[in-house]
Amino acid sequence: MEFVIITGLSGAGKTSALHAMEDIGFYCVDNIPPLLLDTFYVLCDNSADKRMKKVAVVADMRSGNMFSELADIISKSKLSGKRFKMLFLDTKADTLLIRYKETRRKHPLASELAGGSIEKAVELELELMKPVKAISDYVINTSYMTPKQLKERVTTMFSQGSQSGMLVTCMSFGFKYGIPLEADLIFDVRCLPNPFYIKELKHKTGLDEDVRKYILDFDVTQQFIEKLLDYLDFTVPLYKEEGKSELVIGIGCTGGKHRSVTLARLLNSHFIEHNQQSAIHHRDIWKA
């Protein structure tokens, strides 16, 4: 059975993530009280219905005071041998404030604070969520993501099954849009030749063969790749031995369109060729 618990900050995209899970065949339940998680898990595990063998549930601050027990419930469930994964959706505080002000939604903690301040509610939730984030198997920071990008990331992450060992996610990004906060390793490829300054390549991306060929044809690029792969081939198995569920490798160039995309694609292919479960995500490739 695959059982995924989705949690995280209010406004971080849990609804979009749940829709993505439903689209790939998961039976989905929104806003389940933490105290019912164990009971629901057992019901699904014992069910003869095949639909109940791929389940995703959302548990978050809408449960009120009951949510404070989630971290303890999760820890006890894992100790008792229950097999599930936990996805935490994170976002920068200032991004959350912008989202709430744009949608004019009420934060679930606002009613507990004098004056119903959204700013104070966000700060409080960030603090309360720390223990839950610390025990999560996967963390996705949605600060720079569109709902479509989040759905694509979640789909890639769970379409092959969440119980199949460590997933390596190769993420291209542009430094000018900010560092991906969920990345475990970050490599700066701005030192490599830049197609941006070639008229015929400027408006293309690392998905185009002529851009890829331009970057990879340089000796310095091949030397960089050789040293990078040597490092990753040594360290990735160590992360796997530590029991990590996902290793996010960020590959950054200036705008996230040419060099980072090319190198992320190369890494993804390398891992797949070596029987390592791998996914790819181009965070900034279509940004202006």
C-alpha positions as CSV (number, residue, x, y, z in Angstrom):
1,M,0.0,0.0,0.0
2,E,1.1,3.6,-0.7
3,F,0.0,6.0,1.9
4,V,1.1,9.7,1.6
5,I,0.4,12.4,4.2
6,I,0.5,15.9,2.7
7,T,0.9,18.8,5.1
8,G,2.6,22.1,5.3
9,L,1.9,25.8,5.5
10,S,-1.5,27.3,4.8
11,G,-1.3,28.8,1.3
12,A,1.7,26.7,0.2
13,G,-0.3,24.7,-2.3
14,K,-1.7,21.6,-0.6
15,T,-4.9,21.7,-2.7
16,S,-2.9,21.7,-5.9
17,A,-0.7,18.8,-4.6
18,L,-3.8,16.8,-3.7
19,H,-5.3,17.3,-7.1
20,A,-2.0,16.1,-8.7
21,M,-2.2,13.0,-6.5
22,E,-5.8,12.3,-7.6
23,D,-4.8,12.7,-11.2
24,I,-2.3,9.9,-10.9
25,G,-4.7,7.5,-9.3
26,F,-4.5,8.2,-5.5
27,Y,-7.7,8.0,-3.4
28,C,-7.6,11.5,-1.8
29,V,-9.0,12.8,1.5
30,D,-8.7,16.5,2.5
31,N,-8.4,17.9,6.0
32,I,-8.3,14.6,8.0
33,P,-7.9,15.1,11.8
34,P,-4.5,13.8,12.9
35,L,-6.1,11.6,15.5
36,L,-7.9,9.6,12.7
37,L,-4.7,8.9,10.7
38,D,-3.9,5.6,12.3
39,T,-7.5,4.4,12.1
40,F,-7.8,5.4,8.5
41,Y,-4.4,3.8,7.6
42,V,-5.5,0.5,9.1
43,L,-8.9,0.6,7.2
44,C,-7.1,1.2,3.9
45,D,-4.5,-1.5,4.6
46,N,-7.2,-4.1,5.4
47,S,-9.5,-3.1,2.6
48,A,-10.0,-5.4,-0.4
49,D,-10.7,-2.4,-2.6
50,K,-7.8,-1.8,-4.9
51,R,-8.6,1.9,-4.9
52,M,-7.6,2.1,-1.2
53,K,-4.1,0.8,-1.9
54,K,-2.9,4.3,-3.1
55,V,-4.0,6.9,-0.7
56,A,-3.1,10.5,-0.1
57,V,-4.5,12.6,2.8
58,V,-4.1,16.2,3.9
59,A,-3.6,17.1,7.5
60,D,-3.0,20.7,8.4
61,M,-3.8,23.6,10.7
62,R,-7.5,23.5,9.9
63,S,-7.7,20.8,12.5
64,G,-7.1,23.4,15.2
65,N,-5.6,22.3,18.4
66,M,-5.6,18.6,17.3
67,F,-2.9,19.4,14.8
68,S,-0.3,20.0,17.6
69,E,-0.3,16.2,18.1
70,L,0.6,15.4,14.5
71,A,4.4,15.1,15.0
72,D,4.0,12.7,17.9
73,I,1.4,10.6,16.0
74,I,3.6,10.3,13.0
75,S,6.6,9.3,15.0
76,K,4.6,6.6,16.9
77,S,3.1,5.3,13.7
78,K,6.5,4.8,12.1
79,L,7.8,3.1,15.2
80,S,4.9,0.7,15.1
81,G,5.9,-0.4,11.6
82,K,3.4,1.5,9.5
83,R,4.8,2.4,6.0
84,F,3.9,5.8,4.6
85,K,5.6,9.0,3.3
86,M,5.1,12.5,4.4
87,L,5.2,15.5,2.0
88,F,5.7,19.0,3.5
89,L,4.9,22.1,1.4
90,D,6.9,25.1,2.5
91,T,6.9,28.7,1.4
92,K,8.7,31.9,2.4
93,A,6.7,34.1,4.8
94,D,6.6,37.1,2.5
95,T,5.3,34.9,-0.4
96,L,2.5,33.6,1.9
97,L,1.5,37.2,2.9
98,I,1.3,38.2,-0.8
99,R,-0.9,35.1,-1.6
100,Y,-3.2,35.8,1.3
101,K,-3.6,39.4,0.4
102,E,-4.3,38.6,-3.2
103,T,-6.9,36.0,-2.5
104,R,-8.3,37.7,0.7
105,R,-8.6,34.3,2.3
106,K,-8.7,34.0,6.1
107,H,-5.7,32.3,7.7
108,P,-6.8,29.3,9.9
109,L,-4.9,30.8,12.9
110,A,-6.0,34.4,12.5
111,S,-9.1,33.9,14.7
112,E,-6.8,32.9,17.6
113,L,-4.8,36.1,17.5
114,A,-5.8,39.6,18.6
115,G,-6.9,41.6,15.6
116,G,-6.7,38.6,13.3
117,S,-3.4,39.7,11.9
118,I,-2.3,37.6,8.9
119,E,1.4,38.5,9.5
120,K,1.3,37.2,13.1
121,A,-0.7,34.1,12.0
122,V,1.9,33.2,9.4
123,E,4.7,33.7,11.9
124,L,2.9,31.5,14.4
125,E,2.3,28.7,11.9
126,L,5.9,28.8,10.8
127,E,7.0,28.1,14.4
128,L,4.3,25.5,15.0
129,M,5.2,23.6,11.8
130,K,8.9,23.2,12.6
131,P,8.6,19.7,14.3
132,V,6.4,18.4,11.5
133,K,8.8,19.7,8.8
134,A,11.7,18.1,10.5
135,I,10.2,14.6,10.3
136,S,8.9,14.9,6.7
137,D,10.3,12.6,4.0
138,Y,9.9,15.2,1.2
139,V,9.9,19.0,1.4
140,I,8.9,21.2,-1.6
141,N,9.3,24.9,-1.3
142,T,6.7,26.5,-3.5
143,S,7.9,30.2,-3.2
144,Y,8.9,30.4,-6.8
145,M,6.5,27.8,-8.3
146,T,3.3,28.2,-10.2
147,P,0.4,25.8,-9.3
148,K,1.2,24.0,-12.6
149,Q,4.8,23.6,-11.7
150,L,3.9,22.2,-8.3
151,K,1.5,19.7,-9.9
152,E,4.3,18.6,-12.3
153,R,6.7,18.2,-9.4
154,V,4.3,16.1,-7.3
155,T,3.3,14.0,-10.2
156,T,6.9,13.2,-11.0
157,M,7.7,12.5,-7.4
158,F,4.9,10.0,-6.8
159,S,4.0,8.5,-10.2
160,Q,6.6,5.8,-9.8
161,G,5.7,5.0,-6.3
162,S,6.7,6.5,-3.0
163,Q,8.1,3.3,-1.5
164,S,10.7,2.6,-4.2
165,G,13.8,4.1,-2.5
166,M,15.5,7.4,-2.7
167,L,14.5,9.8,-5.5
168,V,17.1,12.1,-6.9
169,T,15.5,15.3,-8.3
170,C,17.7,17.3,-10.7
171,M,16.5,20.9,-10.5
172,S,17.6,23.6,-12.9
173,F,17.1,27.2,-11.7
174,G,18.2,30.7,-12.3
175,F,20.2,32.5,-9.5
176,K,18.4,35.8,-10.4
177,Y,15.1,34.2,-9.3
178,G,16.5,32.9,-6.0
179,I,18.1,29.7,-4.7
180,P,15.7,26.7,-4.4
181,L,15.4,26.4,-0.6
182,E,14.6,22.7,-0.7
183,A,17.9,21.8,-2.5
184,D,20.3,19.6,-0.6
185,L,23.2,20.3,-3.0
186,I,23.7,23.3,-5.2
187,F,26.1,23.6,-8.1
188,D,26.8,26.9,-9.8
189,V,27.4,26.5,-13.6
190,R,27.7,30.2,-14.4
191,C,31.4,29.5,-15.0
192,L,30.6,27.6,-18.2
193,P,30.2,29.2,-21.7
194,N,26.9,31.0,-22.0
195,P,24.7,30.6,-25.1
196,F,22.8,33.7,-24.1
197,Y,25.4,35.8,-25.9
198,I,25.0,33.8,-29.1
199,K,22.3,35.5,-31.3
200,E,21.0,32.3,-32.7
201,L,20.8,30.6,-29.3
202,K,19.7,33.5,-27.0
203,H,16.0,32.8,-27.1
204,K,16.3,29.0,-27.1
205,T,16.7,26.8,-24.0
206,G,18.7,23.8,-22.9
207,L,16.0,21.6,-24.3
208,D,17.1,22.5,-27.8
209,E,19.8,20.3,-29.3
210,D,21.9,23.2,-30.7
211,V,22.1,24.9,-27.3
212,R,23.0,21.6,-25.7
213,K,25.7,20.9,-28.3
214,Y,27.2,24.4,-27.9
215,I,27.6,24.0,-24.1
216,L,28.9,20.5,-24.2
217,D,31.4,21.0,-27.0
218,F,33.7,23.0,-24.8
219,D,36.6,21.2,-23.1
220,V,36.0,23.1,-19.9
221,T,32.4,21.8,-19.8
222,Q,33.6,18.3,-20.2
223,Q,36.1,18.7,-17.4
224,F,33.4,20.2,-15.2
225,I,31.1,17.3,-15.9
226,E,33.8,14.7,-15.2
227,K,34.5,16.2,-11.8
228,L,30.8,16.7,-10.9
229,L,29.9,13.2,-11.8
230,D,32.8,11.8,-9.8
231,Y,31.6,13.7,-6.7
232,L,28.0,12.7,-7.1
233,D,28.7,9.1,-7.8
234,F,30.6,9.0,-4.5
235,T,28.1,11.0,-2.4
236,V,24.6,9.9,-3.7
237,P,25.0,6.3,-2.3
238,L,26.0,7.8,1.0
239,Y,22.7,9.8,1.2
240,K,20.8,6.7,0.2
241,E,22.5,4.8,3.1
242,E,21.4,7.5,5.5
243,G,17.8,6.6,4.6
244,K,17.0,9.9,2.8
245,S,13.8,9.8,0.7
246,E,14.7,12.5,-1.8
247,L,17.9,14.2,-2.7
248,V,17.4,17.5,-4.5
249,I,20.3,18.6,-6.6
250,G,20.1,22.2,-7.7
251,I,21.9,23.3,-10.9
252,G,22.0,27.0,-11.3
253,C,22.9,29.5,-14.0
254,T,22.0,33.1,-14.4
255,G,18.5,32.8,-15.8
256,G,17.8,29.1,-15.5
257,K,17.3,28.5,-19.3
258,H,20.5,27.3,-20.9
259,R,23.4,26.0,-18.9
260,S,21.5,24.8,-15.9
261,V,18.9,23.0,-18.0
262,T,21.6,21.3,-20.1
263,L,23.5,20.1,-17.0
264,A,20.3,19.0,-15.2
265,R,19.3,16.9,-18.1
266,L,22.7,15.3,-18.3
267,L,22.7,14.4,-14.6
268,N,19.2,13.0,-14.8
269,S,20.2,10.8,-17.7
270,H,23.3,9.7,-15.9
271,F,21.4,8.6,-12.8
272,I,18.8,6.7,-14.8
273,E,21.5,4.9,-16.7
274,H,23.0,3.8,-13.4
275,N,19.6,2.5,-12.1
276,Q,19.1,5.4,-9.7
277,Q,15.5,6.6,-9.6
278,S,15.7,10.2,-10.9
279,A,13.4,13.0,-11.9
280,I,14.0,16.4,-13.5
281,H,12.4,19.8,-12.8
282,H,13.2,23.0,-14.7
283,R,12.0,25.7,-12.3
284,D,12.7,28.9,-14.2
285,I,13.0,27.8,-17.9
286,W,9.9,29.6,-19.1
287,K,10.3,32.8,-17.0
288,A,10.8,36.0,-18.9
